[in-house]
């Protein structure tokens, strides 16, 4: 017959074995996340090179990198933009699960209001070559900015950046290195390590930081923060933390019942964007083409 001491010893050993298995599974999962992180952070790069049409009216531009890669961008100029009638301009950075050809509603919106827009692609996405990373994207964003500011049709003193999700982090990083008239961040997170913690992944495993808290605190200009209150990927608390980090330089627009995929309604979103841009001198009342967002 077993004694109580032996039974307790058996349960202690069993508990230790179970604990070791749980820890082992957790560590294996962490190793998998660390090893496959690029596939999580940059999922569309995994599709490999894919061709696409350059849309009518777009000026195709390639940034050639020091690593020997090339990155694609499409510039859309508004009607009437010229060296004698310079237009304000916006660099647009899409989310990590997107491509620039999926966001052609933005050129419609901006061009209809007299603003040029440069849609920026990422390394490894579609026709762009190379491997995406925070450092690579920062270098490419700087190069695209410099090219845009050099265009004779663009008013270099009125350039803003607009980004969604991961693109918001690229836009915010650019704001710390180049002069921007304004910064629009849609569905933005505090930092990538903070976002990892949201999904129970140890923040220390994040290879990249995309530290938006640091960026918005360093950027001295006006910021528009747009977020869906029902965002299940990036909690609404992230946008409120970013707003506090700006120390009063941010305008926060929250959409009740809306998830991560802002805009859900172009009418409301267009009004909020236009109000912000008019407030910082980026837009003036201009006739809008029928059907433009």
N, C-alpha and C positions, 0 to 999 in steps of 0.2 A: 504493500500500500504506500502511495506517495505521501510524503509529509508536506505540510504547508510551505516549508522552505523550498522544497524541490519544485512545487507548483509555481511559486513566485519566480524562481530562477528560470523555469521554462518560459514564462510569460515575458520576462525581461529579455531573454535571448530572442524570442519571437518579435518583440517590439523593436529590438535593435536591427534585426534582419529586415523588417518592413521599412524601418526608417532609412536603412542603407539603400534599399531598393528605390524608395521615393526620391532620395537625394540623387541617386544615380540616374534615374529617369529625368529629374529636373536638370541635372548637369548636362546630360546628353541633349536635352531639348535646347538648353542655352547654347551648347556647341553648334547645334544645327542652325539656330537663329544667327549666331555669329558668322558661320560659314556661308549661309545663304542670304545674308543681309541685303546684298545688292539686288537680289530678286524681289525682296520685299519692298525696298525703298524705291527701286527703279524698275517696276514690273514690265513696262512696255519696251525697255531696252532688250529684254530677253527674246523678243520676237525676231530680232535680227534685221538686217537692211531690207527695206521695202520701198518700192518706188511709189510716186504719187504725182499728180498733176500740180503744177503751179497755177493758182487761180488767175483768171483774167484781172488785169489791173495791178497785180502784185509785182513789186520789184524784188527779184531774188538776190540775196546777198549771202556769200559764204565767208565765214570766219575761218581762217587757216591757223591752226594751233602750233605751238612749239613742238608738240609731240608728233606732228605730221598728220593730224586729223583735220577734218573740215566739218563745220557746223552750219546748218542752214537757217536762214531767217527770211521772212517776207515783209516787205515794207509796203504799206498802203497809204498813199498821199490823198488828202481831200481835194475836191475840185478847186482849182484856182491857186493852189500852193505853188509858189515860185520863189526865185531869188529876191524878187521885189515885193513879194507878199508871203513872208515866211509863216509857217503854221506851227503851233505848239505840237508836241509829240509825246507819245506814251510807248514805253516798252512793255509788252505783255508776256508774262511767264505762266504757262499752264500747269495743271497738276500732274502728278507723277504717272497717272493712268490715262493720259491724254496725248494728243498730237495736235500740231498747229492747224491742220486742215479741219479739225473738229470744232474750231472756235472762230469760224468766219463771221459769226454774228457780231463779234467785237469790232472788226473793221467797219461793218455797217453802222454800228452805234457811233464810233468815234469820227469817222469820215463825215457822217451826216451833220456833225456838230463842229466841223472845221478843224479837226485834230487828226494828225497823222498817227499811225500805229505800226509798230514793228513787232510781229509775232516771232518769238524766239524759240527755236527747237533745242533739244538737248543731245549731247553726244550719245551715240548708239541708238537714237530714235530715228526711225524711217531712213532717210538718205544720209543723215549725219553719221559720221564714223567715230570710233573711239569708245571709251568706257566712261559712263557718267560718274561723277563724284562731286562732293561739295566744292573742292578746290578747282576742279575743271569747270564747273558751272559758273563759279565766281569769275574766273579768268575770261570765259566766253561772254558773260554778261557785260564785263568791262569793255571788251572789244566791240560788242554790238553797240554799246552806248557811245563809244568814241566815234564809230562810223556814223551813227545816227546824228550825233551833234555836228559832224562835219558836212552833212548834206546841205546844199545851198537853199533848199526849200524849207528847212527846219529852223525854228527859233531855238537856238541852243540854251537860251535862258529860261525856256518854258518846256522842260522835259520832265515827265513824271514816270513812275513805274507802277504797274498793276500786276498783282500775282494772286493765284488761287492755290490754297493748300501748300504743297511744297514750293510751288511757284511764288507764293507770298514770301517764303523764306529767302528765295533767290533775290526777289525785289528788295527786301529789307537789307540784305547784305550789300547789294549795290548802293543803297542809300547811304551806307557808311563810307563808301569809297569815291563816289561821284556826286556832283551837285544835282539834286533833284528838287523840282518845284513842289512836288507832293508825292505821297506814297499811299497806294491802295492795297490793303491786305484783306483777302476774302478767305474765310474758313482757315484761319492761321492757327498754328500751335505755338506754345511757349518755346519749346526746343525739341529736338528729336529724342534726346534721352527722356524728357518728360513724357513724350508720347509713348515711348516704349514702356514706361512704368504703367501707363494706362492699360496696357495689354498684359500686365504681369510679367513683363520681360525686364530683367535687371537693367537699369539705365546705363550701367557701366559697359554693357555689351555694344552700345551704339558706336559704330565706327565714325559716323559723321555727327556733327552737333547741330548745325542749322539753328543757332542760338538767336531766336527772334527777340527774346527779352533784352539781350545785350544790344542788339541792333537798333531796336526802336528807342532805347534809352540814349543811344549815341547819336541818332539822327535828329538834327535840330528843327526839322520842318514839320508841316502838318501831315497827319496820318488819318486815313479813313479805314476803320476796322468794321468789316461786315461779317456777320455770323448767323447761322441758323440756330435757334434755341433747341431744336430737336436733333442736332448733329450727334450721331452715335459714334463717329470716328474721333472727332476732336471736341471734347466737351466745351460748352459755352463758357465755363470758368476760365478757359485759356484766353479768350478774347478780353475778358475783364482784367486779367492779370497784365496783359499787354497794354491795355489802356492805362492802367496805373503806372506802368513803367515809363510812359511818355510824359508824365507829370503835367497833364492838362493839354497836350498838343494833339490829342486824338479825338475824333468824332466816332462814336460807336453806333452802328445801326444793327439792331437785332430783329430777326424775323421769327415770330412765334410759329411753331409747328413745322418749321423748315429744317431739312436735314443738311448733309454736307454739300450737296450739289446746288449751291447758289450760282446763278439765279434760278429760282423756280418760277419767277414772274418777272419778265423783262420790263413791264411797265413800271413797277415799283422800284426795281433795281436801277433802271435808267434814270428815274427821277432823283434817286439818292446820289448816284454818281455825278449827275449834272449839277446838282446843288453844291456838292463838294468842289468840283472843278471850277465852277463860277466863283466860288468863294476865294479861291487861290489864284484867280486870274488866268486860268487855263482855257476857259470857254467863254465866248460871248454869244448872245442870241444870234443864231443863224438859221436860215430856212432848212427844214428837214425834208429829205426825200420820202415820198409815200412808201409806207411799209417798213421803214427803218425802225429798229428797236429803240 
